C-alpha cells in the first residue's frame, strides 16, 4: 500500500473555527451525495480545547447557513454540510481510488493533517494534483511524504491494537468484571484468581495491554 501525508489549509468551516476559537479537531468525512444541484457532506468531528472555546465554536458553527443538520453532544459533532461547490470539501469528491487511513486532524492554526492511501502510487499523485488545483480557497499545501508501507502501519489496526491473546483476554476480563468502573467492582487479586494465574502475572498482562491501548490513543 502507498501512503501520503499531507498538510493543507483552505477555506474550511472547521479549520477556520479551530483557528478562531483556539481548538483542535479530529474528524472523519463519512460520505456525500448530490441532490438538486447541491452537494451534501456528512461529517463527524471531535473537538478539543477549553470548554468555553468549544461552546463558542459550536455556537458559531450553528449560525453558518451552509450547515444543513447538526447534532452536538459536549465536544462531539455530527453534521451535514450543504454547498454547490465540490472544492469546499475536497476529500470526498475525489476519493475513488484513494482512501483515508486516519481521521483528519485540524490544529489550532486551521491546518489539516491528512494521511491517505492507495494501492497505486500513481493514484495518490493524481489525487494530490486534483486537491492542489481544485480545492476552493487553498492557502497552503505541503506534501510531507509518499511511502510504501504495510497494513499494520495504518489507523484501523490501531483501533484494535496489536497485543498478545493473553493480554487481550486479561483486558477484556477486567472490563467485563467492572475493574474500570467507579467505584471498582472488583480488585486485581480476584481477577487474577478468575484468570488462573498469580497476581503478579495477571498485573503484567493487564499493564502491557493498557500500555498498548494508551499508546494508540
Order of alpha helices (4+ residues) and beta strands (2+ residues): beta-alpha-beta-beta-alpha-beta-beta-alpha-beta-beta-beta-alpha-beta-alpha-alpha-alpha-alpha
